Amino acid sequence: MKKIRYSPDVDAMLIEICDPLRGLRQRPIAFAEDEGQMILHYSSSGELVLIEILDVKQFISLESLSDEIPTR
C-alpha cells in the first residue's frame, strides 16, 4: 500500500493500492464499483488502484483517525 488518508469532509478513508514507484498518475482510475460501504476504483486494465471506505466513523473512533491517519 502506498498511502492511507482520511477525508473528514465526506467521512471517508482512502487507501491507495499501487506500486509506490508508479503511483496513481501512471495508473489513472478508469472506473469504479460501489460495494456498499466501499467504492473500489480500477485502472483501465482492471487493476485495483484505490479503495474508498465510506462512513468511517461508524467503524473507527475519531481519536484513532486523527492520531494515526493523515487527513487531506
CNS distance restraints for C-alpha pairs under 8 A (distance, minus, plus):
assign (resid   1 and name CA) (resid  15 and name CA) 7.40 0.50 0.50
assign (resid   1 and name CA) (resid  16 and name CA) 6.09 0.50 0.50
assign (resid   1 and name CA) (resid  17 and name CA) 4.94 0.50 0.50
assign (resid   1 and name CA) (resid  18 and name CA) 6.16 0.50 0.50
assign (resid   1 and name CA) (resid  19 and name CA) 7.33 0.50 0.50
assign (resid   1 and name CA) (resid  20 and name CA) 7.59 0.50 0.50
assign (resid   2 and name CA) (resid  15 and name CA) 7.80 0.50 0.50
assign (resid   2 and name CA) (resid  16 and name CA) 5.63 0.50 0.50
assign (resid   2 and name CA) (resid  17 and name CA) 6.20 0.50 0.50
assign (resid   2 and name CA) (resid  18 and name CA) 6.19 0.50 0.50
assign (resid   2 and name CA) (resid  19 and name CA) 6.83 0.50 0.50
assign (resid   2 and name CA) (resid  20 and name CA) 5.39 0.50 0.50
assign (resid   2 and name CA) (resid  23 and name CA) 7.94 0.50 0.50
assign (resid   3 and name CA) (resid  15 and name CA) 5.97 0.50 0.50
assign (resid   3 and name CA) (resid  16 and name CA) 5.30 0.50 0.50
assign (resid   3 and name CA) (resid  17 and name CA) 7.75 0.50 0.50
assign (resid   4 and name CA) (resid  13 and name CA) 7.07 0.50 0.50
assign (resid   4 and name CA) (resid  14 and name CA) 5.67 0.50 0.50
assign (resid   4 and name CA) (resid  15 and name CA) 4.57 0.50 0.50
assign (resid   4 and name CA) (resid  16 and name CA) 6.42 0.50 0.50
assign (resid   4 and name CA) (resid  69 and name CA) 6.64 0.50 0.50
assign (resid   4 and name CA) (resid  70 and name CA) 7.46 0.50 0.50
assign (resid   5 and name CA) (resid  13 and name CA) 5.72 0.50 0.50
assign (resid   5 and name CA) (resid  14 and name CA) 5.18 0.50 0.50
assign (resid   5 and name CA) (resid  15 and name CA) 6.62 0.50 0.50
assign (resid   5 and name CA) (resid  69 and name CA) 5.83 0.50 0.50
assign (resid   5 and name CA) (resid  70 and name CA) 5.32 0.50 0.50
assign (resid   5 and name CA) (resid  71 and name CA) 5.49 0.50 0.50
assign (resid   5 and name CA) (resid  72 and name CA) 6.53 0.50 0.50
assign (resid   6 and name CA) (resid  11 and name CA) 7.22 0.50 0.50
assign (resid   6 and name CA) (resid  12 and name CA) 5.86 0.50 0.50
assign (resid   6 and name CA) (resid  13 and name CA) 4.45 0.50 0.50
assign (resid   6 and name CA) (resid  14 and name CA) 6.19 0.50 0.50
assign (resid   6 and name CA) (resid  65 and name CA) 7.20 0.50 0.50
assign (resid   6 and name CA) (resid  69 and name CA) 6.35 0.50 0.50
assign (resid   6 and name CA) (resid  70 and name CA) 6.18 0.50 0.50
assign (resid   6 and name CA) (resid  71 and name CA) 4.60 0.50 0.50
assign (resid   6 and name CA) (resid  72 and name CA) 6.40 0.50 0.50
assign (resid   7 and name CA) (resid  11 and name CA) 5.66 0.50 0.50
assign (resid   7 and name CA) (resid  12 and name CA) 5.28 0.50 0.50
assign (resid   7 and name CA) (resid  13 and name CA) 6.24 0.50 0.50
assign (resid   7 and name CA) (resid  14 and name CA) 7.59 0.50 0.50
assign (resid   7 and name CA) (resid  71 and name CA) 5.54 0.50 0.50
assign (resid   7 and name CA) (resid  72 and name CA) 5.55 0.50 0.50
assign (resid   8 and name CA) (resid  12 and name CA) 6.70 0.50 0.50
assign (resid   8 and name CA) (resid  71 and name CA) 7.00 0.50 0.50
assign (resid   8 and name CA) (resid  72 and name CA) 7.90 0.50 0.50
assign (resid  10 and name CA) (resid  54 and name CA) 7.82 0.50 0.50
assign (resid  10 and name CA) (resid  55 and name CA) 7.87 0.50 0.50
assign (resid  11 and name CA) (resid  54 and name CA) 6.31 0.50 0.50
assign (resid  11 and name CA) (resid  55 and name CA) 5.30 0.50 0.50
assign (resid  11 and name CA) (resid  56 and name CA) 5.84 0.50 0.50
assign (resid  11 and name CA) (resid  57 and name CA) 6.85 0.50 0.50
assign (resid  12 and name CA) (resid  52 and name CA) 6.47 0.50 0.50
assign (resid  12 and name CA) (resid  53 and name CA) 5.38 0.50 0.50
assign (resid  12 and name CA) (resid  54 and name CA) 4.56 0.50 0.50
assign (resid  12 and name CA) (resid  55 and name CA) 5.89 0.50 0.50
assign (resid  12 and name CA) (resid  56 and name CA) 5.65 0.50 0.50
assign (resid  13 and name CA) (resid  52 and name CA) 5.71 0.50 0.50
assign (resid  13 and name CA) (resid  53 and name CA) 5.07 0.50 0.50
assign (resid  13 and name CA) (resid  54 and name CA) 6.73 0.50 0.50
assign (resid  13 and name CA) (resid  56 and name CA) 6.47 0.50 0.50
assign (resid  14 and name CA) (resid  50 and name CA) 6.92 0.50 0.50
assign (resid  14 and name CA) (resid  51 and name CA) 5.84 0.50 0.50
assign (resid  14 and name CA) (resid  52 and name CA) 4.63 0.50 0.50
assign (resid  14 and name CA) (resid  53 and name CA) 6.49 0.50 0.50
assign (resid  15 and name CA) (resid  50 and name CA) 5.64 0.50 0.50
assign (resid  15 and name CA) (resid  51 and name CA) 5.08 0.50 0.50
assign (resid  15 and name CA) (resid  52 and name CA) 6.38 0.50 0.50
assign (resid  16 and name CA) (resid  24 and name CA) 7.99 0.50 0.50
assign (resid  16 and name CA) (resid  49 and name CA) 6.06 0.50 0.50
assign (resid  16 and name CA) (resid  50 and name CA) 4.52 0.50 0.50
assign (resid  16 and name CA) (resid  51 and name CA) 6.51 0.50 0.50
assign (resid  17 and name CA) (resid  48 and name CA) 6.63 0.50 0.50
assign (resid  17 and name CA) (resid  49 and name CA) 4.88 0.50 0.50
assign (resid  17 and name CA) (resid  50 and name CA) 5.41 0.50 0.50
assign (resid  17 and name CA) (resid  51 and name CA) 7.38 0.50 0.50
assign (resid  18 and name CA) (resid  22 and name CA) 7.23 0.50 0.50
assign (resid  18 and name CA) (resid  23 and name CA) 6.18 0.50 0.50
assign (resid  18 and name CA) (resid  24 and name CA) 7.19 0.50 0.50
assign (resid  18 and name CA) (resid  48 and name CA) 7.91 0.50 0.50
assign (resid  18 and name CA) (resid  49 and name CA) 5.80 0.50 0.50
assign (resid  18 and name CA) (resid  50 and name CA) 7.94 0.50 0.50
assign (resid  19 and name CA) (resid  23 and name CA) 6.15 0.50 0.50
assign (resid  22 and name CA) (resid  26 and name CA) 5.97 0.50 0.50
assign (resid  22 and name CA) (resid  27 and name CA) 7.52 0.50 0.50
assign (resid  23 and name CA) (resid  27 and name CA) 6.72 0.50 0.50
assign (resid  24 and name CA) (resid  28 and name CA) 5.56 0.50 0.50
assign (resid  24 and name CA) (resid  29 and name CA) 7.72 0.50 0.50
assign (resid  24 and name CA) (resid  49 and name CA) 7.32 0.50 0.50
assign (resid  27 and name CA) (resid  43 and name CA) 5.96 0.50 0.50
assign (resid  27 and name CA) (resid  49 and name CA) 7.41 0.50 0.50
assign (resid  28 and name CA) (resid  43 and name CA) 5.85 0.50 0.50
assign (resid  28 and name CA) (resid  44 and name CA) 7.77 0.50 0.50
assign (resid  29 and name CA) (resid  41 and name CA) 6.11 0.50 0.50
assign (resid  29 and name CA) (resid  42 and name CA) 5.45 0.50 0.50
assign (resid  29 and name CA) (resid  43 and name CA) 4.73 0.50 0.50
assign (resid  29 and name CA) (resid  44 and name CA) 7.07 0.50 0.50
assign (resid  29 and name CA) (resid  49 and name CA) 6.93 0.50 0.50
assign (resid  30 and name CA) (resid  41 and name CA) 7.53 0.50 0.50
assign (resid  30 and name CA) (resid  42 and name CA) 5.96 0.50 0.50
assign (resid  30 and name CA) (resid  43 and name CA) 4.93 0.50 0.50
assign (resid  30 and name CA) (resid  44 and name CA) 5.03 0.50 0.50
assign (resid  31 and name CA) (resid  41 and name CA) 5.93 0.50 0.50
assign (resid  31 and name CA) (resid  42 and name CA) 5.51 0.50 0.50
assign (resid  31 and name CA) (resid  43 and name CA) 6.82 0.50 0.50
assign (resid  31 and name CA) (resid  44 and name CA) 7.33 0.50 0.50
assign (resid  32 and name CA) (resid  39 and name CA) 6.51 0.50 0.50
assign (resid  32 and name CA) (resid  40 and name CA) 5.39 0.50 0.50
assign (resid  32 and name CA) (resid  41 and name CA) 4.24 0.50 0.50
assign (resid  32 and name CA) (resid  42 and name CA) 5.93 0.50 0.50
assign (resid  33 and name CA) (resid  39 and name CA) 5.64 0.50 0.50
assign (resid  33 and name CA) (resid  40 and name CA) 5.20 0.50 0.50
assign (resid  33 and name CA) (resid  41 and name CA) 6.57 0.50 0.50
assign (resid  34 and name CA) (resid  38 and name CA) 6.21 0.50 0.50
assign (resid  34 and name CA) (resid  39 and name CA) 4.57 0.50 0.50
assign (resid  34 and name CA) (resid  40 and name CA) 6.49 0.50 0.50
assign (resid  35 and name CA) (resid  39 and name CA) 5.74 0.50 0.50
assign (resid  35 and name CA) (resid  40 and name CA) 7.20 0.50 0.50
assign (resid  37 and name CA) (resid  53 and name CA) 5.90 0.50 0.50
assign (resid  37 and name CA) (resid  54 and name CA) 5.16 0.50 0.50
assign (resid  37 and name CA) (resid  55 and name CA) 7.14 0.50 0.50
assign (resid  38 and name CA) (resid  51 and name CA) 6.83 0.50 0.50
assign (resid  38 and name CA) (resid  52 and name CA) 5.47 0.50 0.50
assign (resid  38 and name CA) (resid  53 and name CA) 4.50 0.50 0.50
assign (resid  38 and name CA) (resid  54 and name CA) 5.88 0.50 0.50
assign (resid  39 and name CA) (resid  51 and name CA) 5.99 0.50 0.50
assign (resid  39 and name CA) (resid  52 and name CA) 5.03 0.50 0.50
assign (resid  39 and name CA) (resid  53 and name CA) 6.59 0.50 0.50
assign (resid  39 and name CA) (resid  54 and name CA) 7.87 0.50 0.50
assign (resid  40 and name CA) (resid  48 and name CA) 7.01 0.50 0.50
assign (resid  40 and name CA) (resid  49 and name CA) 7.85 0.50 0.50
assign (resid  40 and name CA) (resid  50 and name CA) 6.16 0.50 0.50
assign (resid  40 and name CA) (resid  51 and name CA) 4.88 0.50 0.50
assign (resid  40 and name CA) (resid  52 and name CA) 6.41 0.50 0.50
assign (resid  41 and name CA) (resid  48 and name CA) 6.03 0.50 0.50
assign (resid  41 and name CA) (resid  49 and name CA) 5.69 0.50 0.50
assign (resid  41 and name CA) (resid  50 and name CA) 5.00 0.50 0.50
assign (resid  41 and name CA) (resid  51 and name CA) 6.24 0.50 0.50
assign (resid  41 and name CA) (resid  52 and name CA) 7.89 0.50 0.50
assign (resid  42 and name CA) (resid  46 and name CA) 5.41 0.50 0.50
assign (resid  42 and name CA) (resid  47 and name CA) 5.30 0.50 0.50
assign (resid  42 and name CA) (resid  48 and name CA) 4.53 0.50 0.50
assign (resid  42 and name CA) (resid  49 and name CA) 5.21 0.50 0.50
assign (resid  42 and name CA) (resid  50 and name CA) 6.98 0.50 0.50
assign (resid  43 and name CA) (resid  47 and name CA) 5.26 0.50 0.50
assign (resid  43 and name CA) (resid  48 and name CA) 6.57 0.50 0.50
assign (resid  43 and name CA) (resid  49 and name CA) 6.31 0.50 0.50
assign (resid  55 and name CA) (resid  59 and name CA) 7.81 0.50 0.50
assign (resid  56 and name CA) (resid  60 and name CA) 6.08 0.50 0.50
assign (resid  57 and name CA) (resid  61 and name CA) 6.01 0.50 0.50
assign (resid  57 and name CA) (resid  62 and name CA) 6.51 0.50 0.50
assign (resid  60 and name CA) (resid  64 and name CA) 6.67 0.50 0.50
assign (resid  60 and name CA) (resid  65 and name CA) 7.05 0.50 0.50
assign (resid  61 and name CA) (resid  65 and name CA) 6.57 0.50 0.50
assign (resid  62 and name CA) (resid  66 and name CA) 6.28 0.50 0.50
assign (resid  63 and name CA) (resid  67 and name CA) 6.09 0.50 0.50
assign (resid  64 and name CA) (resid  68 and name CA) 5.88 0.50 0.50
assign (resid  64 and name CA) (resid  69 and name CA) 7.72 0.50 0.50
assign (resid  65 and name CA) (resid  69 and name CA) 5.36 0.50 0.50
assign (resid  65 and name CA) (resid  70 and name CA) 7.81 0.50 0.50
assign (resid  66 and name CA) (resid  70 and name CA) 6.95 0.50 0.50
assign (resid  66 and name CA) (resid  71 and name CA) 7.57 0.50 0.50
